[in-house]
Amino acid sequence: MKKNYVSNSTESVRMFKSNFLEAFSKVHWTVPMIAYLPVVLVSAYLAIFEAHTSVLQFIGMFLLGLVSWSLFEYVLHRWVFHYVPKAKWALRLHFVFHGVHHDYPNDVKRLVMPLSVSIPLAFGVFFALRAFMPPVYLYPFFSAFVLGYVFYDTAHYALHHFNFKGELWKKIKKHHMLHHYSDASKGFGVSSELWDKVFNSGFPKKTVKD
């Protein structure tokens, strides 16, 4: 994705002629927490009281769910959001899904995923997992996977709008800002640099220091 234009305005640019579609393209940053933290709690409840997942099974699958989300986040960002098609209609779709965020990175209403996208995605992931995971593994895994998503979306908003004092968060923010303002072909991890290190898509140490 080439950096052709960047506006640091916090206002939202209009994307659709239809007021209905335009409204659904904007979302407050607290919406993922409100919508999905109950899903996290219900999944954890089902794991413990319905599937009778043991403590060790729960901890193991929960940790695996968090790691799996971080990989899913990286893959989605790098190979889906940053795939630039050639067809005009596909380019328009690409702009709606992610290009607008690179053109207007501080738009307060387009920093977290709209429910119109995240709900179908959540259902798709759940039913895909259910096809090969028994409930004893499915519910703790899905609970952590969804929690990872909530953390990602909330952290993404914070990286663009919060001023951090802690060194860890400053490092994570610098990594993401380099992705936006230095080289969009690197630094695809938002909530973690882990997979950028694994897949060698991070920034050179000299660039990070500068």
N, C-alpha and C positions, 0 to 999 in steps of 0.2 A: 504493500500500500504506500503510494507516494504521498508525501506531505505537501499537498498543493495549497492548502488554505487552513489557517487555524485562527479561531476567534476565542478569546478568553472571557467572553461575555457569559454571565450566569443565566441569561434569558434563553428561552427556547425558540429556535427558528421553526417556522411552519413547514411541515412536510407533506400534508395532505390538504386537498381542497375540501374534502368532506370533514365537517366539524366532528362527526361521530368517530371517524378513523383518527383524526387528530387528537381527540380526547384519550383514546386508547393507546396512543404512542407516548403518553406522559405518565409518570408515576412518582409518588413521593418516596423518598429513600427508606421510610419506615415500613412500607407495605410488605416487603419480603419477611420481615420479622413478625408482623401481625398475621400474615397468611400462613407462614410455614413453621413457626415455633410450635403451634398446636400439633402439627403433623409429626414433628420430632417427638413430642411428649406422648402422643397416641401410639406411635410406632414403638417407643420404648416400653409403654404399658403393655402392648400386645406381646412384645418379646418376653416380658417377665411373667405376666399373669395368664396369658393365653397359650403361648408357645412353650412356656416353662424353660426358657433359656437359662442355663447355669451362669454363674458369675463369670467364670473363665471364658465361656463361650461368648457372653455379652461383651466383655472387655475386648476380646480378640477380634470379633466381628465389627465392633464399634470403631476400633483403631483402623481396621482394614477399610471400613467405609470412609473414614476421613482421608486416608491416603488415596483411595480410589477417586474421591471427589477432586482432590488436588490435581490428579492426572487428567481427569475428565475436563476440568477447567482449562488446563493447559492445551489439551488437544482441541477443544472447542474454540478457544481463542486463536490458536495458531493456524489450524488447518480448515476451520469453518468460517470464523469471523474475518480472517485475513486472506481468504481465497477471493481473488478478484476475477470475476468472469468477464467474457467479452461481449455477450449479447446485451443490448440496451436495457431490456426488461430485467435481466439478471443484475446488471450494474445498479439499477434503481433499487432492487431488493437488497443488494449489498450495502448501499448507502443507508437504507432504513434500519438494517440490523446492526451495522457497526461503523460504516463510514461517517455517519453524522456525529458519532462520538469523537472521532479523530478531528473532524472539522470544528466541533464545538465541545471540547473536552470538559468544560466547567458548567455545562448546561445542567442546572439543578434538577430538572424533571426527566432527564434521559441518562441517568447514571446507574440505575438499577433496572433489572429486566421486567418488562410489563407482565402482568398476570396472563395476558392473552398468549404469551410465549412460554412462560415458565410452567403454567399448569399443564398444557399438553406434554411438555418435556418431562415433567415429573411423573405423569401417568405412564408415559412411554418407558421411562427408566424402571418404574415399579413393576410393570407387567413383564418387561424383559427379564428382570431379576427373578420374578416369581416363576418363570418358566423353568429355571434350573436350580433355584434355591429353596429348600424347605423353610417353613416359617421360623424355625428355631434359629436359622442364620439370617433369613431375609429381614426380619423386623429390626434387629439391632444394627445391621448393615445399612438399611435404608434410613433409619433414624440419624445415623452419623452422616450419611451422604447428604441428606437434606440440611442438616446442621452446617455442614461444610459450605453448602450453597448460600445459606443465610449469612454466614461469616464473610464469604467472598463478596456478596453484593453490598453488605454494610461497609466492609473494609474498602471496597472500591469507591464508594461515595466519600468516605473519610479521607482517603488518599488525595482526593481532589479538593477537599474543602476544609480539612482540619489541619491545624499546626501542631505537630507532635514534638514532645520534649524527650521522649525515650529514644535511645540510640537504635533499637531494633526497628521501631516504626519509622524512624527517619531513613534508615537503610532501605526498607521496603518501599517507602514513598519515592526515594531517589531512583530506585530501579524502575518504577512505573512511569515516573516523569521522563526518564531517558527514553522509554518506549514511545512516549508521545512527542517529545520535543527534540530528540536526537536521531533515533533510528527505529522506525516502526517494524522493521524486519527482525528485531531482537527483543528480548525481555517480555515473553508472553505470559509468564507467571504473574498473577496479580496479588494473590494473598501469600505467595511463597515463591522463592527463587529456585526451589528444589529441582523442578523438571527442566528449567533453563540450564542448570548445571549438568544434569544427566544427558540432555540432548545437545549440549554445547551451543545454546542459542542465547547465552547471556552476553553482557557487555564486557569488553576488555577492562582489566583493572585500572589501566591508565584513564580510560573514559569515565569510569565511576569516580575516581579521585578528582578529576577535573570538574 
